[in-house]
């Protein structure tokens, strides 16, 4: 091997080492990662429900008409209704109205007021059966905050195959509800 070829190889090695070091140090700087976009929860409207609930407020143009309001709550089950929205930072006022009237839940006849420091997903819940309403945001006078006792990773799940209608075989599936174990035949 010639001396010229050895020098070329040595120069390539130094340049490679330099570029690798530069790449390493560039990766040690502050990384600006954009936060994931916040999205409202998608509640599915279920059949039934005797009432129509609307979150009427500054973020829905105070429209309490169930047919046209962007704040119409979805009926989930029984007397339980929910609505989810992403609100920008700032102060927002609202009422929970029932059947197109201003009756429902308010702060002693006044509006509820909510102040957010940053863009936040806010969920509203109404339970007609017990006559209560909740909100996921804190600091709303006259409206209790809903804070789930269990994280989503602890919620009950149905697992297994639901393919029997398509010619699959029946299976027993274990479902955990707290300390109880139930078996479902699919």
C-alpha positions in Angstrom: 0.0 0.0 0.0 1.4 3.4 -0.9 2.0 6.2 1.5 -0.5 8.4 -0.3 -3.2 5.9 0.1 -2.5 5.6 3.9 -2.7 9.4 4.2 -6.1 9.4 2.5 -7.4 6.7 4.7 -6.1 8.6 7.8 -7.8 11.8 6.6 -11.1 10.0 6.0 -10.9 8.5 9.5 -10.3 11.9 11.1 -13.1 13.5 9.1 -15.5 10.7 10.1 -14.5 11.0 13.8 -15.1 14.7 13.6 -18.5 14.4 12.0 -19.6 11.8 14.5 -18.4 14.0 17.4 -20.3 17.0 15.9 -23.4 14.9 15.5 -23.1 13.7 19.1 -22.8 17.3 20.5 -25.6 18.6 18.3 -27.9 16.0 19.9 -27.1 17.2 23.4 -28.6 20.6 22.9 -32.1 21.6 24.1 -34.7 19.7 22.1 -37.8 21.6 21.3 -40.5 19.0 21.0 -43.9 20.3 20.0 -46.6 19.1 22.4 -49.2 16.7 21.0 -52.3 18.4 19.9 -55.1 18.3 22.6 -58.3 16.7 21.4 -61.7 16.7 22.9 -63.1 13.3 23.9 -65.5 11.8 21.3 -68.6 10.7 23.2 -71.1 8.6 21.2 -74.7 9.6 21.5 -76.8 6.6 22.7 -80.5 6.1 22.2 -82.9 7.1 25.0 -82.5 9.9 27.4 -85.5 12.0 28.4 -83.8 15.4 28.3 -81.6 17.4 26.0 -78.7 19.1 27.8 -76.5 21.9 26.4 -73.4 23.6 27.7 -74.4 27.2 26.7 -71.6 29.7 27.2 -69.1 32.2 25.8 -67.5 29.4 23.8 -70.8 28.3 22.2 -72.2 31.8 21.5 -74.7 31.3 24.4 -76.8 29.0 22.1 -78.9 26.8 24.4 -81.1 25.3 21.6 -80.3 21.5 21.5 -80.9 21.2 17.8 -78.3 23.8 16.8 -75.9 24.3 19.7 -72.3 23.2 19.4 -72.4 22.5 23.1 -75.1 19.8 23.0 -74.3 17.0 25.5 -74.3 13.4 24.4 -76.6 10.9 26.1 -74.5 8.1 27.4 -76.8 5.9 29.5 -79.8 6.4 31.9 -79.8 10.0 33.0 -76.0 10.5 32.3 -74.8 13.1 29.7 -71.4 14.3 28.7 -69.7 17.0 26.6 -66.1 17.6 25.8 -64.4 20.6 24.3 -60.9 22.1 24.0 -60.9 25.6 25.3 -58.1 28.3 24.8 -56.5 30.0 27.8 -58.6 32.8 29.3 -61.9 33.2 31.2 -65.0 31.4 30.0 -68.6 31.6 31.3 -71.3 29.0 30.9 -74.5 27.4 32.2 -75.8 23.9 31.8 -79.2 24.2 30.2 -82.0 21.7 29.9 -84.5 21.2 27.0 -83.8 24.5 25.3 -84.6 26.6 28.5 -82.2 28.3 30.9 -83.2 25.8 33.5 -80.6 23.3 34.5 -77.4 24.0 36.5 -76.1 27.5 37.2 -74.1 29.3 39.9 -77.1 30.4 41.9 -78.7 31.9 38.8 -75.5 33.4 37.6 -73.0 32.0 35.1 -70.3 29.5 36.0 -66.9 31.1 35.4 -63.8 29.1 34.4 -60.3 30.5 34.1 -57.6 28.5 32.2 -53.9 29.3 32.1 -53.4 27.3 28.9 -55.3 25.5 26.2 -57.1 22.6 28.1 -59.6 19.8 27.3 -62.6 20.3 29.5 -65.3 17.7 30.0 -68.8 18.4 31.4 -71.0 15.8 33.0 -74.7 15.8 34.1 -76.3 13.0 36.1 -80.1 13.6 36.1 -80.8 10.6 38.3 -79.0 12.1 41.3 -79.4 15.8 40.2 -75.7 16.6 40.0 -73.2 18.0 37.4 -69.4 17.9 37.3 -66.6 19.4 35.3 -63.0 18.1 34.9 -61.5 21.6 35.3 -60.8 22.9 38.8 -61.7 26.2 40.4 -65.3 26.6 39.1 -67.4 28.0 42.0 -70.6 26.1 42.4 -69.7 23.2 40.2 -67.7 20.2 41.7 -64.7 18.9 39.9 -64.8 15.3 38.5 -61.6 13.4 39.2 -61.7 9.7 38.4 -60.7 7.4 41.3 -59.0 5.1 38.8 -56.7 5.9 35.9 -57.7 4.8 32.4 -55.2 1.9 32.7 -57.3 0.5 35.5 -60.7 0.7 33.8 -62.5 -2.6 33.0 -61.9 -4.0 29.5 -63.6 -6.7 27.5 -61.0 -8.9 25.8 -61.2 -11.8 23.5 -62.7 -12.6 20.1 -66.1 -11.5 19.0 -66.0 -13.4 15.8 -68.7 -16.0 16.5 -71.1 -14.2 14.2 -68.6 -14.6 11.4 -68.2 -18.4 12.0 -65.6 -18.3 14.8 -65.8 -20.6 17.8 -67.2 -19.7 21.3 -64.7 -18.6 23.8 -64.8 -17.8 27.5 -63.3 -14.5 28.4 -62.2 -13.4 31.8 -63.3 -9.9 32.8 -62.0 -8.2 35.9 -64.3 -5.8 37.8 -62.4 -4.8 40.9 -61.7 -7.9 42.9 -64.4 -9.9 41.2 -63.6 -12.1 38.2 -66.4 -12.9 35.7 -66.3 -15.2 32.7 -68.3 -14.2 29.6 -69.1 -16.6 26.9 -68.7 -15.1 23.4 
